[in-house]
């Protein structure tokens, strides 16, 4: 059975060492001393459990604890809080809506370990939660996207087929679409990524659009689950410049004309502009934030957020906020921080 991933947030070295000794058989454990750093690490690794030692980080540092559950990418994670026994009624009343399991310093480390394992087994964790969420948008993505099993493509979206001129799906190695100058670089980073527990990686590479045409793009890798043997996503973003490298003068001229026409099309669509606040709302939506999480992050009311969402949909002439987000990504109005 593959180990789960536990993120331990706490500054008490004795507590950390004891937890590692008791749970190392069942978990890979990452430790960090502050809640702020813990949140950033959680977004990066998407652990199965987050254990916060409130006795060492203090109650004040937990004021933004709700952020862990407001993120789409973290709201399925088991959140455990370890507190002092005398503060039981206070912490349970204050953090009941965010915390899944409360532990106390009156319990032995053996008892704590057993409770954590039992809670994880009791909860029906959908290891494919991120996969299922992503697959719902797979063919709506405006950029080329594939699902990889190691280095083999097991599925590709329509944008990938169009970009790389593929008439029908075939199970091939991703290196077949990479220029020979970059093959070893891409394969090595892919192998390293698949063996490690971080959830995202990126690399610049020259990509083969067909037998003659090569274009520089940025490749983003992101895992769909935390299993080392699991599948993960590869997304490709091309720079705005038409950086073709085939040396064919006629094709190069055609590409420049095509670029000019594309720019005209962009101008036709982008005869409006988003306000700074609207862009911030869009970027947080892309990061998986819900309305309450956006409200906390930007310090504005949920009613104001709904007004921004309405304005965004009107400006993009879209019926849903998802369509507006895809429109903004497709026209480079905002950048997707993957998904990172």
Secondary structure, DSSP 4 states (H G I P E B T S, - for coil): -PPEEEEEE-S-HHHHHHHHHHHTTTEEEEEES-HHHHHHHHHHH--SEEEEEHHHH-SGGGTTTHHHHHBTTTTTSEEEEEE-GGGHHHHHHHHTTT-SEEEETTS-HHHHHHHHHHHHHHS---TTHHHHHHHTTGGG-SS-EEEEETTEEEEE-HHHHHHTT-SS----BGGGGB-TTTHHHHHHHHHHHHHS--SEEEEEEEEESSSS-EEEEEEEEEESSS-TTS-EEEEEEE-SS--B-S--HHHHHHHHHHHHHHHHHHHHHTSS---HHHHHHHHHHHTTB-HHHHHHHHT--HHHHHHHHHHHHHHHT-SSHHHHHHHHHHTTSS------
